[in-house]
């Protein structure tokens, strides 16, 4: 093996071999285990959230594959209607073109060209991250087969009356010029104004004061409403007012929707431009007056002076005109909830348009029952409550989008505007008896991207055909997803899966948190805190990182702040950590928290872990390659030491924890168990303990054989256990140890996953080794406190030694002498008193190291005094910091907890230094 672990030298080579050999292909002897990947949008590159999610899915698939399951990890990408169209339109605009100039067919062809480029980039990123998907089954939501499934679902739902077309108020994006579903709306509180306007009564000189946050919609008002129990306005109910600037009269109506405490208690009702007003209008039979064009400019239903004005220009003109007429009572600052499009960030308008809808409640009811009955389990379970809350309040789903890119709605119109839903135009003509001479045109709209995504688990397996893949791998085993798309995607897959297959689409839904930056902030281009996962794998210079973070900024004024933050966080850029270190870090982050803070220092920790494992493997191979090691578990003729039996028992314990972690979708517990066993038990302890046998002339051949056998077999099992999380380093080392371990096979991923019940446990060995380790650590602590060189052998006296202590001491003296650096300990008799000593406690046993001759008392007192002074100063600073109310209020909780732990450690350090000083002073007095 090379002296150092170099991920760059092995990752691409190993992945290419895996893929070429067909190791990722679906198959296996056992029951089916399948996962469909949440298809990434074909709009660019994978981000940290994708890399995190893919790591989880890959770990689950590799684990089950090694357990012999018939595994399928279904890959694919989503056409992402709005997002993709926006990207390509920007490219055209940069070249001085527009989609209208190109025309629909040429524009769609341009998107397909771009998709091939972007889709390939995503696939390559997935390969670099080690994703073991079945590439032969790669799908795209607009593939012919999946498009056929989309059309089939639409037609069947329409035929059952569950899809309908109607004029409804929808969320309208005036930039993208398309309707959006409620889930595509980002509603946040923003500062604004509340205008109090005067509407004059028609039958006297009085007026009503109406409060509004959107005066530009005044021209579409159909009524003024008051609460029926509001004594202030009972006398005006049924009367009429002049609508300012519009030359119309509108009625005053009573409706309990009105909040008497808001504004003046009088509310303007604009049914065509407000969702609540629409409901009021339906109750009172009010007219729907649409005053806006698709681009949010005012249309011909308003007075000529305002036609063609952008809505916000119109607002300014209307307010100026109202002011000249003395019709503005007052203006107040007001915070209001502003709906924006999640893609364009444009302020949305409620707009009355013809759209296609899904009558969703009949589909939602079985989907609710499926979770209630346990057919689908959410992990963690609390997300089922979120699912229920939304599903019980679900509203009809607007599925049409005024875009060119996507699945075109399978409906054809004749010259009179009648529509015919069918699988194609030929079927429409055949079913409805439409002659070839009658011109038909297909609906220009496309379906919401989430419509096709809702079919993903079964459309990818060949539905509506009853394929063998559908029979084998549907329902899928688990869906891995973030909580942010439970409504967008998870709920809709459940509804569609039950409707069209009669089965749930997955048995379990593992809902993970979202990756945030080290400060807990959302990663976004505008914040300048986005990290490309491959930059962590391969490394990136500071200049290249700055260029990435500042190119294409929507807000160029943010550039200086982004550059400053980047230089502070990554002064030297990002070093190359390799894929395994990143994956192990992601696994460690996979707790059940909603927000997962990503810290590059954790990746560095796992890079060190990989280096330690590599060096451990080099040690093992150096000690077994030139020696005969039986390739059987029994190892005839071998004698197994306490350390050999102990490490096997600890391996069994670790494997049990790993299995429990996988079963509970707690990859953080899996990563912790593997880390602790590898670093602390195998590397820190067992490898050192093995030297006491392998490098000892006193140890016999049988004992050495037992240790070599244990070394190679423990390492080989560890590599198999580690493989789902760290596939590259585990494969590379395994290829070198398999022959010595007597393991057959071409790749570790096709080996069986190690099982705790196949590894021998030994509680007695664990108890005895715990005593040995505590003894060694006690002596090491004394050595560290007294600053005694590791090379100096220490005299050790034992007081209160029981029979068990004497027994353990006799059997394990070779470990204690070598690892603690001591002479053979002497047990003191009942009447003997130890000289002034540093003492470590092991139960009732006192491990005493006489201090005479070990230290210069005067120099040691000076050193301890200096350390004590520094500890006291640090304690004062930390106490002051933690008592600062502003720090406690604003600092992240983990930072506060870390400082509180440091405070506790300082108190302990000061006590220990004082006790040690007392002992040294007594020694000086002698």
GIGI-V998437 format. One record per residue. N is the residue number from 1. RES is the residue in one letter. PHI is phi in degrees with one decimal (999 if undefined). Layout:
BEGIN
n=<N & N>
res=<RES & RES>
phi=<PHI & PHI>
END
This chain:
BEGIN
n=<1 & 2 & 3 & 4 & 5 & 6 & 7 & 8 & 9 & 10 & 11 & 12 & 13 & 14 & 15 & 16 & 17 & 18 & 19 & 20 & 21 & 22 & 23 & 24 & 25 & 26 & 27 & 28 & 29 & 30 & 31 & 32 & 33 & 34 & 35 & 36 & 37 & 38 & 39 & 40 & 41 & 42 & 43 & 44 & 45 & 46 & 47 & 48 & 49 & 50 & 51 & 52 & 53 & 54 & 55 & 56 & 57 & 58 & 59 & 60 & 61 & 62 & 63 & 64 & 65 & 66 & 67 & 68 & 69 & 70 & 71 & 72 & 73 & 74 & 75 & 76 & 77 & 78 & 79 & 80 & 81 & 82 & 83 & 84 & 85 & 86 & 87 & 88 & 89 & 90 & 91 & 92 & 93 & 94 & 95 & 96 & 97 & 98 & 99 & 100 & 101 & 102 & 103 & 104 & 105 & 106 & 107 & 108 & 109 & 110 & 111 & 112 & 113 & 114 & 115 & 116 & 117 & 118 & 119 & 120 & 121 & 122 & 123 & 124 & 125 & 126 & 127 & 128 & 129 & 130 & 131 & 132 & 133 & 134 & 135 & 136 & 137 & 138 & 139 & 140 & 141 & 142 & 143 & 144 & 145 & 146 & 147 & 148 & 149 & 150 & 151 & 152 & 153 & 154 & 155 & 156 & 157 & 158 & 159 & 160 & 161 & 162 & 163 & 164 & 165 & 166 & 167 & 168 & 169 & 170 & 171 & 172 & 173 & 174 & 175 & 176 & 177 & 178 & 179 & 180 & 181 & 182 & 183 & 184 & 185 & 186 & 187 & 188 & 189 & 190 & 191 & 192 & 193 & 194 & 195 & 196 & 197 & 198 & 199 & 200 & 201 & 202 & 203 & 204 & 205 & 206 & 207 & 208 & 209 & 210 & 211 & 212 & 213 & 214 & 215 & 216 & 217 & 218 & 219 & 220 & 221 & 222 & 223 & 224 & 225 & 226 & 227 & 228 & 229 & 230 & 231 & 232 & 233 & 234 & 235 & 236 & 237 & 238 & 239 & 240 & 241 & 242 & 243 & 244 & 245 & 246 & 247 & 248 & 249 & 250 & 251 & 252 & 253 & 254 & 255 & 256 & 257 & 258 & 259 & 260 & 261 & 262 & 263 & 264 & 265 & 266 & 267 & 268 & 269 & 270 & 271 & 272 & 273 & 274 & 275 & 276 & 277 & 278 & 279 & 280 & 281 & 282 & 283 & 284 & 285 & 286 & 287 & 288 & 289 & 290 & 291 & 292 & 293 & 294 & 295 & 296 & 297 & 298 & 299 & 300 & 301 & 302 & 303 & 304 & 305 & 306 & 307 & 308 & 309 & 310 & 311 & 312 & 313 & 314 & 315 & 316 & 317 & 318 & 319 & 320 & 321 & 322 & 323 & 324 & 325 & 326 & 327 & 328 & 329 & 330 & 331 & 332 & 333 & 334 & 335 & 336 & 337 & 338 & 339 & 340 & 341 & 342 & 343 & 344 & 345 & 346 & 347 & 348 & 349 & 350 & 351 & 352 & 353 & 354 & 355 & 356 & 357 & 358 & 359 & 360 & 361 & 362 & 363 & 364 & 365 & 366 & 367 & 368 & 369 & 370 & 371 & 372 & 373 & 374 & 375 & 376 & 377 & 378 & 379 & 380 & 381 & 382 & 383 & 384 & 385 & 386 & 387 & 388 & 389 & 390 & 391 & 392 & 393 & 394 & 395 & 396 & 397 & 398 & 399 & 400 & 401 & 402 & 403 & 404 & 405 & 406 & 407 & 408 & 409 & 410 & 411 & 412 & 413 & 414 & 415 & 416 & 417 & 418 & 419 & 420 & 421 & 422 & 423 & 424 & 425 & 426 & 427 & 428 & 429 & 430 & 431 & 432 & 433 & 434 & 435 & 436 & 437 & 438 & 439 & 440 & 441 & 442 & 443 & 444 & 445 & 446 & 447 & 448 & 449 & 450 & 451 & 452 & 453 & 454 & 455 & 456 & 457 & 458 & 459 & 460 & 461 & 462 & 463 & 464 & 465 & 466 & 467 & 468 & 469 & 470 & 471 & 472 & 473 & 474 & 475 & 476 & 477 & 478 & 479 & 480 & 481 & 482 & 483 & 484 & 485 & 486 & 487 & 488 & 489 & 490 & 491 & 492 & 493 & 494 & 495 & 496 & 497 & 498 & 499 & 500 & 501 & 502 & 503 & 504 & 505 & 506 & 507 & 508 & 509 & 510 & 511 & 512 & 513 & 514 & 515 & 516 & 517 & 518 & 519 & 520 & 521 & 522 & 523 & 524 & 525 & 526 & 527 & 528 & 529 & 530 & 531 & 532 & 533 & 534 & 535 & 536 & 537 & 538 & 539 & 540 & 541 & 542 & 543 & 544 & 545 & 546 & 547 & 548 & 549 & 550 & 551 & 552 & 553 & 554 & 555 & 556 & 557 & 558 & 559 & 560 & 561 & 562 & 563 & 564 & 565 & 566 & 567 & 568 & 569 & 570 & 571 & 572 & 573 & 574 & 575 & 576 & 577 & 578 & 579 & 580 & 581 & 582 & 583 & 584 & 585 & 586 & 587 & 588 & 589 & 590 & 591 & 592 & 593 & 594 & 595 & 596 & 597 & 598 & 599 & 600 & 601 & 602 & 603 & 604 & 605 & 606 & 607 & 608 & 609 & 610 & 611 & 612 & 613 & 614 & 615 & 616 & 617 & 618 & 619 & 620 & 621 & 622 & 623 & 624 & 625 & 626 & 627 & 628 & 629 & 630 & 631 & 632 & 633 & 634 & 635 & 636 & 637 & 638 & 639 & 640 & 641 & 642 & 643 & 644 & 645 & 646 & 647 & 648 & 649 & 650 & 651 & 652 & 653 & 654 & 655 & 656 & 657 & 658 & 659 & 660 & 661 & 662 & 663 & 664 & 665 & 666 & 667 & 668 & 669 & 670 & 671 & 672 & 673 & 674 & 675 & 676 & 677 & 678 & 679 & 680 & 681 & 682 & 683 & 684 & 685 & 686 & 687 & 688 & 689 & 690 & 691 & 692 & 693 & 694 & 695 & 696 & 697 & 698 & 699 & 700 & 701 & 702 & 703 & 704 & 705 & 706 & 707 & 708 & 709 & 710 & 711 & 712 & 713 & 714 & 715 & 716 & 717 & 718 & 719 & 720 & 721 & 722 & 723 & 724 & 725 & 726 & 727 & 728 & 729 & 730 & 731 & 732 & 733 & 734 & 735 & 736 & 737 & 738 & 739 & 740 & 741 & 742 & 743 & 744 & 745 & 746 & 747 & 748 & 749 & 750 & 751 & 752 & 753 & 754 & 755 & 756 & 757 & 758 & 759 & 760 & 761 & 762 & 763 & 764 & 765 & 766 & 767 & 768 & 769 & 770 & 771 & 772 & 773 & 774 & 775 & 776 & 777 & 778 & 779 & 780 & 781 & 782 & 783 & 784 & 785 & 786 & 787 & 788 & 789 & 790 & 791 & 792 & 793 & 794 & 795 & 796 & 797 & 798 & 799 & 800 & 801 & 802 & 803 & 804 & 805 & 806 & 807 & 808 & 809 & 810 & 811 & 812 & 813 & 814 & 815 & 816 & 817 & 818 & 819 & 820 & 821 & 822 & 823 & 824 & 825 & 826 & 827 & 828 & 829 & 830 & 831 & 832 & 833 & 834 & 835 & 836 & 837 & 838 & 839 & 840 & 841 & 842 & 843 & 844 & 845 & 846 & 847 & 848 & 849 & 850 & 851 & 852 & 853 & 854 & 855 & 856 & 857 & 858 & 859 & 860 & 861 & 862 & 863 & 864 & 865 & 866 & 867 & 868 & 869 & 870 & 871 & 872 & 873 & 874 & 875 & 876 & 877 & 878 & 879 & 880 & 881 & 882 & 883 & 884 & 885 & 886 & 887 & 888 & 889 & 890 & 891 & 892 & 893 & 894 & 895 & 896 & 897 & 898 & 899 & 900 & 901 & 902 & 903 & 904 & 905 & 906 & 907 & 908 & 909 & 910 & 911 & 912 & 913 & 914 & 915 & 916 & 917 & 918 & 919 & 920 & 921 & 922 & 923 & 924 & 925 & 926>
res=<X & X & X & X & X & X & X & X & X & X & X & X & X & X & X & X & X & X & X & X & X & X & X & X & X & X & X & X & X & X & X & X & X & X & X & X & X & X & X & X & X & X & X & X & X & X & X & X & X & X & X & X & X & X & X & X & X & X & X & X & X & X & X & X & X & X & X & X & X & X & X & X & X & X & X & X & X & X & X & X & X & X & X & X & X & X & X & X & X & X & X & X & X & X & X & X & X & X & X & X & X & X & X & X & X & X & X & X & X & X & X & X & X & X & X & X & X & X & X & X & X & X & X & X & X & X & X & X & X & X & X & X & X & X & X & X & X & X & X & X & X & X & X & X & X & X & X & X & X & X & X & X & X & X & X & X & X & X & X & X & X & X & X & X & X & X & X & X & X & X & X & X & X & X & X & X & X & X & X & X & X & X & X & X & X & X & X & X & X & X & X & X & X & X & X & X & X & X & X & X & X & X & X & X & X & X & X & X & X & X & X & X & X & X & X & X & X & X & X & X & X & X & X & X & X & X & X & X & X & X & X & X & X & X & X & X & X & X & X & X & X & X & X & X & X & X & X & X & X & X & X & X & X & X & X & X & X & X & X & X & X & X & X & X & X & X & X & X & X & X & X & X & X & X & X & X & X & X & X & X & X & X & X & X & X & X & X & X & X & X & X & X & X & X & X & X & X & X & X & X & X & X & X & X & X & X & X & X & X & X & X & X & X & X & X & X & X & X & X & X & X & X & X & X & X & X & X & X & X & X & X & X & X & X & X & X & X & X & X & X & X & X & X & X & X & X & X & X & X & X & X & X & X & X & X & X & X & X & X & X & X & X & X & X & X & X & X & X & X & X & X & X & X & X & X & X & X & X & X & X & X & X & X & X & X & X & X & X & X & X & X & X & X & X & X & X & X & X & X & X & X & X & X & X & X & X & X & X & X & X & X & X & X & X & X & X & X & X & X & X & X & X & X & X & X & X & X & X & X & X & X & X & X & X & X & X & X & X & X & X & X & X & X & X & X & X & X & X & X & X & X & X & X & X & X & X & X & X & X & X & X & X & X & X & X & X & X & X & X & X & X & X & X & X & X & X & X & X & X & X & X & X & X & X & X & X & X & X & X & X & X & X & X & X & X & X & X & X & X & X & X & X & X & X & X & X & X & X & X & X & X & X & X & X & X & X & X & X & X & X & X & X & X & X & X & X & X & X & X & X & X & X & X & X & X & X & X & X & X & X & X & X & X & X & X & X & X & X & X & X & X & X & X & X & X & X & X & X & X & X & X & X & X & X & X & X & X & X & X & X & X & X & X & X & X & X & X & X & X & X & X & X & X & X & X & X & X & X & X & X & X & X & X & X & X & X & X & X & X & X & X & X & X & X & X & X & X & X & X & X & X & X & X & X & X & X & X & X & X & X & X & X & X & X & X & X & X & X & X & X & X & X & X & X & X & X & X & X & X & X & X & X & X & X & X & X & X & X & X & X & X & X & X & X & X & X & X & X & X & X & X & X & X & X & X & X & X & X & X & X & X & X & X & X & X & X & X & X & X & X & X & X & X & X & X & X & X & X & X & X & X & X & X & X & X & X & X & X & X & X & X & X & X & X & X & X & X & X & X & X & X & X & X & X & X & X & X & X & X & X & X & X & X & X & X & X & X & X & X & X & X & X & X & X & X & X & X & X & X & X & X & X & X & X & X & X & X & X & X & X & X & X & X & X & X & X & X & X & X & X & X & X & X & X & X & X & X & X & X & X & X & X & X & X & X & X & X & X & X & X & X & X & X & X & X & X & X & X & X & X & X & X & X & X & X & X & X & X & X & X & X & X & X & X & X & X & X & X & X & X & X & X & X & X & X & X & X & X & X & X & X & X & X & X & X & X & X & X & X & X & X & X & X & X & X & X & X & X & X & X & X & X & X & X & X & X & X & X & X & X & X & X & X & X & X & X & X & X & X & X & X & X & X & X & X & X & X & X & X & X & X & X & X & X & X & X & X & X & X & X & X & X & X & X & X & X & X & X & X & X & X & X & X & X & X & X & X & X & X & X & X & X & X & X & X & X & X & X & X & X & X & X & X & X & X & X & X & X & X & X & X & X & X & X & X & X>
phi=<999 & -61.1 & -65.0 & -119.9 & -79.8 & -125.0 & -56.3 & -60.3 & -80.7 & -119.5 & -65.4 & -64.5 & -60.7 & -67.0 & -64.2 & -60.1 & -66.6 & -57.5 & -66.4 & -63.2 & -84.2 & 75.2 & -69.1 & -88.1 & -62.6 & -58.7 & 150.7 & 148.5 & -80.8 & -91.2 & -65.9 & -71.6 & -139.4 & -132.7 & -135.9 & -98.9 & -72.9 & -61.6 & -65.0 & -66.4 & -63.6 & -82.9 & -108.9 & 158.1 & -121.8 & -73.6 & -105.2 & -61.4 & -63.7 & -61.2 & -61.6 & -63.5 & -64.6 & -65.5 & -61.7 & -62.1 & -64.1 & -64.5 & -62.6 & -63.7 & -67.2 & -62.2 & -62.1 & -68.6 & -59.6 & -71.3 & -85.5 & 92.0 & -69.4 & -83.4 & -97.7 & -135.8 & -110.2 & -83.0 & -92.6 & 162.0 & -132.3 & -105.9 & -71.6 & 49.7 & -43.7 & -66.0 & -60.4 & -68.8 & -60.7 & -62.2 & -61.4 & -71.4 & -63.6 & -62.7 & -61.6 & -65.0 & -60.8 & -64.0 & -93.9 & 78.0 & -119.4 & -137.4 & -68.4 & -65.6 & -68.7 & -71.9 & 92.5 & -61.1 & -63.6 & -67.3 & -66.7 & -63.9 & -62.0 & -62.7 & -66.5 & -60.2 & -62.5 & -67.5 & -60.8 & -61.3 & -69.3 & -71.2 & -59.9 & -64.8 & -66.1 & -63.3 & -61.6 & -66.6 & -62.6 & -61.3 & -62.7 & -62.6 & -88.1 & 86.4 & -66.0 & -96.4 & -78.3 & -83.9 & -62.9 & -65.7 & -105.1 & -54.7 & -127.5 & -133.1 & -63.3 & -109.8 & -58.6 & -54.7 & -65.0 & -71.4 & -64.4 & -62.1 & -63.3 & -61.9 & -61.9 & -61.9 & -64.2 & -59.6 & -63.5 & -64.0 & -63.1 & -64.1 & -63.8 & -88.8 & 80.1 & -94.7 & -120.9 & -140.1 & -114.5 & -161.9 & -88.3 & -136.8 & -79.2 & -129.5 & -76.1 & -111.4 & -94.6 & -74.8 & -83.9 & -82.8 & 56.5 & -147.1 & -75.9 & -129.0 & -77.5 & -57.5 & -73.5 & -95.2 & -103.9 & -105.2 & -107.1 & -132.6 & -76.0 & -134.8 & -72.5 & -155.0 & -134.2 & -118.1 & -94.5 & -102.4 & -110.3 & -96.5 & -110.0 & -77.1 & -68.2 & -81.5 & -104.6 & -158.9 & -88.6 & -76.7 & -148.4 & -105.2 & -99.0 & -110.3 & -96.6 & -149.3 & -101.5 & -135.1 & -64.3 & -66.2 & -85.0 & -52.2 & -68.2 & -106.6 & -61.5 & -118.4 & -170.8 & -116.1 & -115.8 & -132.0 & -76.0 & -62.0 & -98.8 & -82.7 & -59.0 & -64.9 & -122.3 & -60.3 & -74.3 & -104.3 & -62.4 & 93.8 & -86.6 & -129.4 & -128.0 & -79.9 & -81.0 & -53.3 & 70.9 & -98.5 & 69.3 & -126.2 & -110.3 & -132.6 & -82.2 & -101.1 & -120.1 & -112.0 & -150.4 & -69.9 & -62.4 & -70.0 & -94.8 & -62.3 & -85.4 & -90.0 & 56.9 & -89.6 & 92.4 & -109.3 & -126.4 & -76.4 & -112.2 & -123.4 & -58.3 & -86.8 & -140.2 & -157.7 & -65.9 & -68.4 & -63.5 & -60.3 & -65.4 & -62.4 & -60.8 & -64.2 & -68.9 & -110.6 & 66.5 & -81.9 & -71.9 & -100.1 & -108.9 & -85.3 & -109.4 & -122.2 & -83.0 & -59.4 & -92.8 & 70.6 & -86.4 & -81.2 & -99.2 & -78.6 & -85.8 & -116.9 & -55.8 & -55.8 & -63.1 & -111.9 & -66.5 & 83.8 & -76.1 & -59.7 & -54.4 & -80.3 & -66.2 & -62.4 & -57.8 & -63.0 & -65.9 & -63.8 & -65.1 & -63.9 & -67.2 & -63.1 & -63.2 & -63.8 & -87.5 & 70.3 & -103.4 & -103.4 & -71.6 & -168.0 & -128.4 & -123.7 & -65.1 & -153.8 & -91.2 & -135.7 & -85.6 & -107.8 & -84.1 & -126.7 & -71.1 & -69.6 & -100.9 & -89.4 & 67.0 & -75.9 & -66.7 & -84.0 & -120.1 & -66.2 & -134.5 & -87.3 & -141.5 & -82.1 & -141.8 & -98.6 & -132.2 & -102.0 & -73.5 & -87.1 & -59.4 & -61.9 & -83.7 & -73.1 & -60.2 & -64.5 & -68.7 & -68.3 & -61.6 & -59.7 & -79.3 & -60.4 & -83.6 & 86.9 & -66.8 & -128.2 & -116.5 & -88.0 & -128.0 & -67.6 & -64.8 & -60.7 & -71.0 & -65.1 & -64.7 & -64.1 & -60.5 & -59.4 & -58.7 & -74.1 & -64.9 & -71.1 & -106.5 & -61.5 & -115.4 & -53.6 & -100.2 & -77.0 & -107.6 & -93.5 & -131.7 & -88.6 & -127.3 & -103.4 & -97.1 & 148.1 & -81.5 & -69.0 & -64.9 & -80.5 & -136.1 & -122.6 & -114.1 & -94.6 & -65.8 & -90.4 & 86.8 & -72.4 & -115.9 & -133.1 & -90.4 & -159.6 & -71.7 & -160.1 & -64.2 & -61.5 & -67.3 & -59.4 & -68.1 & -66.6 & -66.7 & -102.3 & 63.8 & -95.0 & -67.8 & -59.4 & -75.6 & -83.4 & -72.2 & -123.6 & -127.1 & -77.9 & -53.3 & -76.4 & -75.8 & -117.1 & -84.2 & -50.9 & -52.5 & -69.7 & -66.3 & -71.2 & -63.9 & -66.2 & -96.3 & -50.7 & -62.0 & -105.4 & -68.0 & -69.0 & -100.9 & 102.8 & -56.6 & -84.8 & -69.9 & -89.8 & -82.5 & -66.0 & -63.6 & -63.5 & -66.2 & -85.1 & -108.0 & -122.4 & -66.5 & -75.4 & -82.4 & -151.2 & -105.1 & -106.7 & -154.7 & -82.1 & -69.1 & -72.7 & -120.4 & -58.0 & -82.9 & -55.1 & -123.6 & -59.8 & -61.0 & -70.6 & -63.6 & -63.4 & -62.4 & -70.1 & -60.5 & -63.9 & -65.3 & -106.4 & -122.3 & 77.2 & -131.5 & -67.2 & -79.2 & -157.8 & -85.3 & -136.5 & -122.5 & -91.2 & -100.6 & -104.1 & -78.8 & -107.0 & -71.9 & -115.7 & -79.7 & -66.1 & -97.0 & 85.3 & -89.0 & -62.8 & -79.4 & -152.4 & -59.9 & -67.5 & -83.2 & 70.4 & -117.2 & -75.5 & -123.8 & -75.2 & -56.7 & -72.6 & -70.5 & -77.0 & -67.3 & -96.7 & 87.0 & -155.6 & -73.6 & -61.2 & -61.9 & -67.0 & -66.1 & -61.4 & -63.4 & -63.6 & -76.1 & -110.1 & -78.3 & 66.3 & -67.5 & -71.1 & -123.4 & -56.6 & -66.0 & -79.7 & -55.3 & -58.8 & -66.5 & -65.4 & -62.9 & -62.5 & -64.2 & -66.8 & -62.9 & -70.6 & -77.7 & -129.0 & -58.8 & -110.2 & 80.0 & -115.1 & -72.1 & -77.9 & -107.7 & 86.8 & -67.5 & -61.2 & -62.5 & -66.0 & -64.0 & -63.2 & -64.0 & -60.2 & -61.2 & -64.9 & -78.7 & -77.5 & -84.5 & -97.2 & -77.3 & -73.7 & -115.2 & -115.3 & -81.4 & -94.6 & -127.3 & -63.1 & -64.4 & -70.2 & -65.3 & -60.9 & -60.5 & -79.1 & -65.7 & -62.7 & -59.8 & -61.5 & -63.1 & -66.2 & -63.0 & -60.0 & -66.6 & -62.9 & -64.4 & -61.8 & -62.5 & -60.8 & -64.3 & -63.4 & -97.3 & -122.6 & -63.0 & -96.8 & -126.7 & -81.9 & -122.8 & -57.2 & -89.8 & -134.4 & -65.3 & -75.7 & 47.8 & -53.0 & 85.0 & -90.1 & -111.0 & -103.0 & -74.5 & -57.0 & -62.9 & -61.7 & -68.6 & -66.4 & -67.0 & -66.6 & -65.4 & -69.2 & -61.6 & -61.5 & -64.2 & -62.3 & -63.4 & -64.7 & -65.8 & -64.3 & -61.0 & -62.9 & -62.2 & -63.2 & -63.8 & -97.6 & 55.5 & -112.6 & -67.2 & -65.3 & -71.8 & -62.0 & -61.9 & -62.9 & -62.2 & -66.7 & -64.1 & -63.7 & -65.3 & -64.5 & -74.0 & -86.4 & -88.6 & -75.5 & -77.1 & -67.4 & -109.8 & -64.4 & -60.9 & -69.8 & -64.3 & -64.7 & -66.6 & -65.8 & -98.7 & -67.5 & -103.6 & -108.0 & -71.6 & -77.5 & -74.8 & -81.2 & -62.0 & -65.9 & -66.5 & -65.6 & -62.0 & -61.6 & -70.3 & -62.6 & -61.0 & -68.4 & -56.8 & -70.8 & -75.3 & -67.8 & -62.1 & -63.6 & -66.0 & -61.4 & -62.3 & -64.9 & -65.5 & -81.0 & -53.5 & -57.9 & -92.9 & -129.0 & -69.0 & -76.2 & -66.4 & -65.6 & -66.3 & -62.6 & -72.4 & -58.7 & -59.0 & -90.7 & -99.4 & -60.9 & -68.3 & -67.7 & -86.4 & 69.1 & -103.5 & -96.0 & 123.1 & -96.4 & -149.1 & -65.9 & -70.3 & -100.6 & -81.3 & -77.0 & -73.7 & -64.5 & -117.5 & -60.9 & -76.0 & -105.5 & -115.4 & -72.2 & -91.9 & -155.5 & -56.4 & -64.1 & -63.9 & -66.1 & -64.5 & -67.0 & -68.8 & -60.7 & -65.4 & -62.5 & -64.5 & -63.0 & -62.2 & -62.9 & -66.1 & -62.7 & -66.0 & -63.3 & -65.3 & -61.2 & -59.3 & -67.7 & -65.1 & -92.3 & 55.6 & -93.7 & -57.9 & -60.6 & -77.8 & -85.4 & -77.8 & -110.3 & -80.5 & -129.6 & -114.2 & -114.0 & -120.2 & 64.3 & -73.4 & -89.4 & -64.3 & -65.7 & -62.6 & -65.3 & -63.9 & -62.6 & -60.7 & -63.3 & -79.9 & -123.7 & -58.2 & -64.0 & -70.0 & -65.6 & -63.1 & -74.8 & -85.0 & -95.4 & 67.1 & -125.1 & -78.2 & -59.7 & -64.3 & -119.4 & -84.8 & -79.8 & -74.6 & -57.4 & -91.2 & -84.6 & -119.6 & -73.3 & -65.4 & -56.5 & -141.3 & -86.3 & -125.0 & -119.2 & -103.9 & -132.1 & 66.9 & -88.1 & -76.2 & -103.1 & -98.9 & -108.3 & -115.6 & -55.9 & -89.9 & -59.2 & 84.5 & -86.4 & -138.1 & -90.4 & -54.0 & -64.7 & -66.2 & -67.1 & -62.9 & -63.7 & -64.8 & -64.5 & -63.5 & -65.4 & -63.5 & -63.2 & -61.7 & -66.8 & -63.4 & -64.0 & -63.1 & -63.7 & -62.8 & -63.5 & -63.9 & -67.6 & -61.7 & -64.1 & -63.2 & -73.6 & -84.4 & -76.4 & -61.9 & -65.2 & -64.1 & -61.6 & -79.0 & -100.6 & -72.2 & -57.8 & -55.6 & -68.7 & -68.5 & -62.7 & -62.2 & -63.8 & -69.7 & -65.3 & -65.4 & -63.0 & -61.9 & -62.0 & -63.8 & -67.0 & -59.2 & -64.7 & -61.2 & -65.0 & -64.3 & -65.1 & -65.1 & -65.3 & -64.5 & -66.3 & -62.6 & -62.2 & -64.6 & -66.7 & -63.8 & -64.7 & -65.2 & -66.1 & -66.7 & -66.9>
END
